[in-house]
Amino acid sequence: MPRIAIQTIAACAALAGAAALFSSNVRAQGVVNALCSTDAGWCEAAAAEFTRTTGIKVNQAHKGTGEIAAQLRAEAQNPKTDLWWGGTGDPFLQAAEQGLLDAYRPAYINDLYDWAVRQYAMSGNMVGGFYTSAIGFGFNTDTLRKKRLHEPKCWADLVKPEYKGEIEISHPATSGTAYTVIAGLVQLMGEDVAFDYLKKLHANVSNYTRSGQAQAPNVAKGEVGIGVSFIFGFEKWRYDKFPVKTAAPCEGTGYEVGGIALVKGARNKANAIKYYDFLMSPAGQALGAKNGSLQSPANRSFKPDPRIPSMADVKLIKYDFEKYGKAAERKRLIERWTREVESLPR
């Protein structure tokens, strides 16, 4: 065989070997199995960026916090999830109480706001504070104008007869957002008064959605006049030039501290920690606003997007995360809501 042919074969073999080694190294990075409860765009962007920078494949599903909490309970004896992130924090605290999560206190904890650090302290380091946002109203100004309805400013407005069929909210059995609404009203009004209010609100509700993320697009598209959810969700649509405005209830309102947690018995724990650290880093936290999720981030070591709504003028209640983050309290309130409110005709 001519010398040049031998050299060509050797070079091709070397290239093939290098390609095989590179492919093997990428595969060797492994996977992480995650569940995400924040806006789908942020979920997808974070997974893609993490894989791009680390070579670790992210197998990730997007579900409501209530659904994920139920899934983790069902999988407790054979966990299939490594990391859970995003979505309101109460279901995370309940999962921690039920022994479904693993403790992790990151080395960069001093880079986080106090409200995020408190979640670690409250949960024995099983739940971190990921972001925060307040409950409020979003409404379609065109829809309200055409129907000659006033823009709501207070909780008291939503139970007025003229809003019948104009309000959408999520279902507390599947949505952490809806549970935050109920728990917040109980703390604001007292439990019996709050349930009397929820019965009146029920008469005006057109639909209970599975997720608290449904209200913003439905309001923006004029499918419903008013949505009750976290304020940040509506702001994206306002910035995208839809006829949407928001209001924080004049009487006061609850708020969330979104969660992040390692799942107990994770099969890919080392990779889960890497993904966790990425999500809590400035780069990971900034992906939220870049993809239209305008929550206030937990990491204070970078300048957040100026479109994120300020909570400085929002009248926040003193939300008792410890009490209302208990699984028994959540179960009791949701059962009472189902029995006394959902069962009523509309």
DRENFIDREN-637321 format. One line per field, with one value per residue: y, x, z of N, C-alpha, C in turn. Coordinates in steps of 0.2 Angstrom, whole numbers. Atoms other than C-alpha are relative to their C-alpha. Layout:
! DRENFIDREN-637321
n.y <- c(Y;...)
n.x <- c(X;...)
n.z <- c(Z;...)
ca.y <- c(Y;...)
ca.x <- c(X;...)
ca.z <- c(Z;...)
c.y <- c(Y;...)
c.x <- c(X;...)
c.z <- c(Z;...)
! end
This chain:
! DRENFIDREN-637321
n.y <- c(-6;-6;-3;-5;3;2;-6;-3;5;-1;-7;2;4;-4;-5;4;1;-6;-1;5;-2;-6;2;4;-5;-3;4;1;-5;3;-4;-2;0;-6;-2;-8;-3;-7;-1;5;-3;0;7;2;-3;2;6;0;-3;4;5;-2;-2;6;7;5;-1;-1;3;-5;-1;-6;2;-4;2;5;6;3;2;7;5;2;4;6;3;0;6;1;-7;-1;-7;-2;-7;-4;-7;-4;1;-3;4;4;7;2;0;6;6;0;3;7;4;2;-4;1;-6;-3;-7;-2;-4;-7;-2;-7;-4;0;-5;3;4;6;4;2;6;5;1;2;7;5;0;4;-4;-6;-5;-1;-7;-2;-4;-1;1;-6;1;-3;0;-3;-6;0;4;-3;-6;2;2;-5;3;-4;4;2;-2;3;6;-2;-1;7;3;-4;4;-2;4;7;3;-3;1;6;1;7;4;1;7;1;-6;-4;-7;-1;1;-6;-5;2;-1;-8;-3;3;-4;-7;-2;5;6;0;-6;2;5;-4;-4;5;2;-5;0;6;-2;-4;3;3;6;1;4;4;-3;-7;-3;0;-6;-6;0;0;-7;-4;1;-2;6;-1;-7;-1;6;-1;4;-4;-6;0;3;-4;-6;2;-1;-7;-2;2;-4;2;-5;3;-3;4;-4;4;-1;-6;2;4;6;5;0;7;1;6;5;4;5;6;5;5;6;-1;4;-4;-5;-4;-5;-4;-6;-5;-3;-5;-5;-4;-4;-5;-5;-6;2;4;-5;-5;3;-1;-7;0;5;-2;2;-6;0;-3;6;1;-2;-7;-2;-3;-5;4;-4;-6;1;3;-5;-2;1;-6;-3;5;2;7;3;4;7;5;5;6;3;2;5;7;4;1;-6;-1;5;-2;-5;2;4;-5;-3;5;2;-6;-5;3;4;-5;-1;-7)
n.x <- c(4;-4;-1;5;6;-1;1;7;3;-2;3;7;1;-1;5;5;-1;1;8;3;-2;4;6;0;0;6;5;-2;3;6;6;4;8;3;6;0;7;1;2;-3;-6;-6;-1;-3;-7;-5;-2;-4;-6;-4;-3;-5;-7;-3;1;5;6;6;6;4;7;3;7;2;-3;4;-1;-6;0;3;-5;-6;3;2;-7;-4;-4;-4;0;-2;-2;-6;0;6;-1;5;7;1;-4;4;-1;-7;-1;4;-4;-5;3;2;-6;-1;-5;-7;-3;-6;-1;-5;-6;1;7;-1;2;7;4;2;6;-2;-4;5;3;-5;0;7;1;-6;-4;3;3;-3;4;-2;2;6;5;7;6;4;5;-1;7;0;4;5;6;3;2;6;6;2;-2;-6;-6;0;-5;0;4;7;3;1;6;6;4;-1;-6;2;-3;-6;-6;-3;-5;-2;3;-5;-3;-6;-4;-3;3;7;0;-3;6;4;-4;-1;6;1;-5;2;7;3;2;8;2;-4;4;6;-2;-1;7;3;-5;1;5;-3;-6;2;-4;-6;-5;-4;-6;0;-3;4;4;-3;1;7;2;-3;4;7;5;3;-1;-4;-3;-3;-6;-6;0;-5;2;3;-4;-3;5;1;-6;1;5;7;4;0;-3;0;1;-1;6;-1;0;-6;0;-5;-6;-4;-8;0;-5;-5;-2;-2;5;-3;-1;-2;-4;-5;0;-5;2;6;-3;-3;6;3;-5;1;6;0;-5;3;2;6;6;2;4;7;2;-1;5;6;2;-2;0;-6;-5;-3;-7;0;-7;0;5;6;3;4;7;3;4;-3;5;0;6;5;2;-1;1;-5;2;-3;-2;-1;7;4;-4;1;4;7;3;2;5;6;3;3;6;5;2;3;6;5;0;0;6;6;2;-2)
n.z <- c(0;0;-6;-2;-2;-7;-4;0;-4;-7;-2;-1;-6;-6;-1;-3;-7;-4;0;-5;-7;-1;-1;-6;-6;-1;-3;-7;-5;-3;0;-7;1;-3;1;0;-1;2;7;5;3;-5;0;6;1;-5;2;6;-2;-5;4;5;-3;-4;4;-3;3;-5;2;-4;2;-3;-3;-6;-7;-3;3;-1;-7;1;4;-5;-5;4;2;-6;-1;6;3;7;1;-4;-2;1;-1;3;-3;-6;-5;-5;2;-2;-7;-1;2;-4;-6;2;1;7;2;-2;-2;3;-2;4;-2;2;-3;-1;5;1;-4;-6;1;3;-5;-5;2;-2;-7;-1;3;-1;6;6;5;1;3;7;3;-3;4;-4;3;2;5;7;3;7;0;5;-2;-5;3;5;-5;-4;-6;-3;-2;-7;-4;-7;0;0;6;4;-2;2;5;7;3;1;6;3;-4;0;-5;1;-5;-5;0;4;1;-5;0;-3;-7;-2;-1;-6;-7;-1;-2;-6;-4;1;-2;-4;4;1;4;7;4;3;6;5;3;4;5;4;5;6;4;7;1;-5;4;-3;-2;-1;6;5;0;4;8;1;-1;5;6;0;-1;-7;-1;-6;-3;-7;0;-2;4;5;6;4;2;7;5;1;4;7;3;-1;-4;-6;-6;-7;-6;-6;-4;-4;-7;-1;4;-1;5;0;1;4;-3;3;-5;2;-2;-4;4;7;3;3;-5;1;5;-3;-4;5;3;-5;-1;6;-1;-5;2;3;7;0;-2;5;5;-1;3;7;3;-2;-7;-3;-7;-3;-1;-7;0;0;2;6;1;4;6;-2;1;-6;-4;-7;-5;-5;-2;-1;-7;-2;-7;-3;2;-5;4;-4;-1;6;4;-2;4;-3;1;7;1;-4;3;7;-1;-2;6;4;-3;-1;6;7;0;1;7;3)
ca.y <- c(0;17;27;42;30;23;40;45;29;33;51;45;33;46;58;44;40;58;60;44;50;67;59;47;62;71;56;54;70;61;68;77;74;90;96;115;125;142;149;137;149;150;131;128;141;136;118;122;134;122;108;119;125;108;94;87;83;89;78;91;92;107;105;115;114;104;91;89;88;73;65;66;58;44;41;42;24;25;43;47;66;74;92;103;121;136;139;145;139;132;115;114;117;103;91;95;91;74;69;70;82;82;96;107;124;132;140;156;159;176;182;179;191;188;182;168;163;162;148;138;141;137;120;113;118;107;122;137;154;156;172;182;190;197;191;203;206;208;214;218;236;234;221;230;246;237;230;246;238;248;242;232;239;229;212;220;224;206;201;214;207;216;205;189;177;189;182;168;160;143;128;125;106;108;126;133;150;147;140;156;166;156;156;175;179;168;178;195;193;178;161;162;179;173;158;169;180;165;159;176;176;159;166;177;165;159;145;137;132;119;131;149;153;152;169;181;175;172;190;197;189;195;177;183;201;199;186;183;177;183;201;197;186;199;212;202;204;223;225;216;229;220;230;223;232;226;231;225;223;239;229;220;204;188;184;169;164;152;136;126;109;93;77;64;48;57;46;60;70;77;84;90;101;108;112;120;130;136;141;151;160;177;169;157;170;182;170;173;191;187;174;185;179;195;189;197;185;178;182;200;200;206;220;213;218;235;228;218;226;234;228;244;250;234;231;214;204;196;179;165;153;141;138;138;128;113;99;97;115;115;99;106;122;114;102;116;125;110;106;124;134;123;113;129;132;147)
ca.x <- c(0;7;14;2;-13;-6;-5;-22;-29;-20;-26;-44;-42;-35;-49;-62;-54;-54;-73;-77;-68;-77;-93;-89;-85;-101;-111;-101;-108;-124;-141;-152;-171;-180;-197;-201;-216;-212;-216;-212;-201;-189;-190;-185;-171;-163;-162;-155;-142;-136;-134;-125;-112;-110;-115;-127;-143;-159;-174;-187;-206;-217;-231;-240;-233;-248;-246;-228;-230;-242;-230;-216;-227;-232;-213;-207;-201;-193;-189;-187;-184;-168;-172;-188;-188;-199;-217;-224;-215;-229;-229;-210;-211;-225;-214;-200;-211;-216;-198;-198;-183;-164;-155;-143;-136;-126;-109;-115;-130;-123;-127;-145;-159;-164;-181;-173;-161;-176;-183;-167;-168;-187;-185;-169;-160;-172;-180;-172;-180;-179;-189;-203;-219;-236;-253;-264;-276;-273;-287;-290;-294;-302;-314;-318;-321;-333;-343;-343;-334;-323;-305;-304;-293;-297;-303;-320;-322;-321;-337;-348;-362;-357;-341;-351;-342;-328;-315;-303;-292;-283;-289;-281;-279;-267;-261;-249;-255;-273;-268;-257;-273;-283;-270;-267;-285;-287;-272;-279;-298;-299;-304;-323;-324;-311;-322;-338;-328;-323;-341;-346;-330;-335;-351;-341;-328;-330;-316;-304;-288;-276;-261;-259;-250;-265;-273;-261;-262;-281;-283;-271;-281;-297;-304;-308;-309;-300;-287;-281;-263;-246;-244;-228;-236;-247;-233;-225;-241;-242;-224;-229;-242;-257;-271;-267;-265;-262;-267;-261;-277;-279;-283;-267;-261;-251;-235;-224;-206;-204;-194;-180;-175;-166;-177;-173;-165;-160;-152;-141;-138;-121;-128;-144;-133;-124;-141;-147;-131;-133;-151;-147;-132;-134;-134;-147;-158;-157;-164;-181;-183;-175;-189;-203;-204;-203;-202;-189;-174;-166;-148;-144;-126;-132;-143;-161;-171;-179;-196;-198;-212;-207;-216;-212;-229;-238;-247;-240;-247;-236;-237;-234;-225;-221;-240;-247;-232;-238;-245;-260;-264;-265;-275;-287;-290;-292;-304;-314;-314;-319;-333;-340;-335;-332;-348;-359;-368;-362)
ca.z <- c(0;-4;10;8;9;25;32;27;35;51;51;49;62;74;70;73;89;95;89;99;114;113;111;126;137;133;137;153;159;162;165;178;179;184;187;184;190;184;167;153;144;159;161;144;142;158;153;136;143;157;144;132;145;154;142;155;148;157;156;162;163;167;179;193;211;217;204;207;226;222;210;223;236;223;219;237;237;220;216;197;200;205;206;208;205;202;208;224;240;251;242;244;262;263;254;265;280;272;270;251;250;253;263;254;260;246;248;240;253;257;240;242;249;267;262;252;266;278;268;271;289;290;281;288;272;261;252;245;241;222;218;225;219;226;222;213;199;180;169;150;149;132;139;154;144;131;146;155;170;182;185;201;215;230;235;239;221;214;223;216;205;189;188;187;174;172;184;182;195;197;207;224;222;208;209;222;217;221;238;241;238;250;264;261;263;278;286;280;285;297;292;293;285;271;267;266;254;244;242;235;224;217;210;199;193;175;177;189;179;183;184;190;174;164;169;161;143;145;151;138;124;130;134;152;159;176;182;200;201;204;197;188;176;169;167;152;142;146;140;124;121;126;134;151;168;186;203;220;232;242;258;257;249;251;242;237;239;225;229;224;231;229;229;242;234;218;206;199;214;209;193;202;213;198;190;206;208;190;193;208;199;192;174;179;188;174;162;170;164;148;144;151;169;179;197;209;209;225;220;224;217;200;193;189;174;176;170;186;196;212;228;237;236;238;255;260;274;286;278;290;279;293;297;280;273;283;274;286;285;266;266;279;270;252;259;267;251;241;253;256;240;225;229;227;210;199)
c.y <- c(6;4;6;-3;-3;6;3;-5;1;6;-1;-3;4;5;-4;-1;6;2;-5;2;6;-2;-4;5;4;-4;-1;5;-2;4;3;0;5;1;8;2;7;0;-4;2;0;-7;-2;3;-2;-7;0;3;-4;-6;3;2;-6;-7;-5;1;1;-3;4;0;6;-1;5;-3;-6;-7;-3;-2;-7;-5;-2;-5;-7;-4;-1;-6;-2;6;0;7;2;7;3;7;5;-1;2;-5;-4;-8;-3;-1;-7;-6;-1;-4;-7;-4;-2;4;-1;7;2;8;2;5;8;3;7;5;0;5;-4;-4;-7;-4;-2;-7;-6;-2;-4;-8;-4;0;-4;4;7;5;2;7;2;4;0;-3;6;-1;3;0;3;6;1;-4;3;7;-1;-2;5;-2;4;-5;-1;3;-4;-6;1;1;-6;-3;4;-4;1;-4;-7;-3;4;-1;-7;-1;-8;-4;-2;-7;-1;6;3;7;1;-1;6;5;-1;2;7;3;-2;5;7;1;-4;-5;0;5;-1;-5;3;4;-5;-3;6;1;-5;1;4;-3;-4;-7;0;-4;-4;4;8;4;1;7;5;-1;0;7;4;-1;1;-6;1;7;1;-7;1;-5;4;6;-1;-3;4;6;-2;2;8;3;-2;3;-2;4;-3;5;-4;5;-5;2;6;-2;-3;-7;-5;0;-7;1;-6;-4;-3;-6;-6;-6;-5;-6;2;-4;3;6;5;5;4;6;5;4;5;6;5;4;6;5;6;-2;-4;4;5;-3;1;6;-1;-4;2;-1;6;0;3;-6;0;3;8;2;2;5;-3;4;5;-1;-4;4;0;-2;5;3;-5;-1;-7;-2;-3;-7;-5;-7;-7;-4;-2;-4;-7;-4;-1;6;1;-5;2;6;-1;-4;4;3;-4;-1;6;5;-4;-4;4;1;7;3)
c.x <- c(4;0;-5;-7;0;-1;-7;-5;1;-3;-7;-1;1;-6;-6;1;-1;-8;-3;1;-4;-7;-1;0;-6;-5;2;-2;-6;-6;-2;-7;-3;-7;0;-7;0;-2;4;6;6;2;5;7;5;3;5;7;5;3;5;7;3;0;-4;-7;-5;-6;-5;-7;-3;-7;-1;3;-4;0;6;1;-3;4;5;-2;-1;7;4;5;5;0;3;2;6;-1;-7;1;-5;-7;0;2;-4;1;7;0;-4;4;6;-2;-1;6;2;6;6;2;6;1;6;5;-1;-6;0;-1;-7;-4;-2;-6;1;4;-5;-3;4;-1;-7;-1;6;4;-3;-3;3;-5;3;-2;-6;-5;-7;-6;-4;-5;3;-6;2;-4;-5;-7;-4;-4;-7;-6;-2;1;5;6;0;7;1;-4;-7;-3;-2;-6;-6;-4;2;6;-2;2;6;7;2;5;1;-3;5;3;6;4;3;-2;-6;1;3;-6;-4;3;1;-6;-2;4;-3;-7;-2;-3;-7;-2;3;-5;-7;2;1;-6;-3;5;-2;-6;2;5;-3;4;5;5;4;6;-2;3;-4;-4;3;-1;-8;-3;3;-4;-7;-5;-3;2;5;3;3;6;5;1;5;-2;-4;4;3;-4;-1;6;0;-5;-7;-4;-1;3;-1;-2;2;-6;2;0;6;0;6;5;3;7;0;6;4;3;2;-5;4;1;1;5;6;1;6;-2;-6;3;3;-5;-3;5;0;-6;0;6;-3;-2;-6;-6;-2;-4;-8;-3;1;-5;-7;-3;3;-1;7;4;3;7;1;7;0;-6;-6;-3;-4;-8;-3;-4;2;-6;0;-6;-6;-1;0;-2;6;-1;4;1;1;-7;-3;4;-1;-5;-7;-4;-3;-5;-7;-4;-3;-6;-6;-3;-4;-7;-5;0;-1;-7;-6;-1;3;-4)
c.z <- c(0;6;2;2;7;5;0;4;7;2;1;6;7;1;3;7;4;0;5;7;2;2;7;6;1;3;7;4;3;-1;7;-2;5;-1;1;0;-1;-7;-5;-4;4;0;-5;-2;5;-1;-6;2;4;-4;-5;4;4;-3;4;-3;5;-3;5;-2;4;3;6;6;3;-3;1;7;0;-3;5;5;-3;-1;6;1;-6;-4;-7;-1;4;3;-1;1;-3;3;7;6;5;-1;1;7;3;-1;4;7;0;-1;-7;-3;3;2;-4;1;-5;3;-1;4;2;-6;-1;5;7;0;-3;5;6;-2;1;7;3;-1;2;-6;-6;-5;0;-2;-7;-3;5;-4;4;-4;-1;-6;-7;-4;-7;0;-6;2;5;-3;-4;5;5;8;3;1;7;3;6;0;0;-7;-4;2;-2;-6;-7;-3;-1;-7;-3;3;-1;5;0;6;5;0;-4;-1;7;1;3;8;4;1;6;7;1;2;7;5;0;4;6;-3;-2;-5;-7;-4;-2;-6;-6;-3;-5;-6;-5;-5;-6;-4;-6;0;5;-5;4;3;1;-5;-5;-1;-4;-7;-1;1;-6;-7;0;1;7;2;6;2;7;0;2;-5;-5;-7;-5;-3;-7;-5;-1;-4;-7;-3;0;4;7;6;6;5;6;5;5;8;3;-3;2;-6;0;1;-4;2;-5;5;-3;2;4;-4;-7;-2;-3;4;-2;-6;2;3;-5;-4;5;1;-6;0;5;-2;-3;-8;0;2;-5;-6;1;-4;-7;-4;3;7;4;8;2;2;7;1;-1;-2;-8;-1;-4;-5;3;-1;6;4;7;5;5;2;1;8;1;7;3;-1;4;-4;4;1;-6;-5;2;-4;3;-1;-7;-1;3;-4;-7;1;2;-6;-5;3;0;-6;-6;-1;-2;-8;-2;-5)
! end
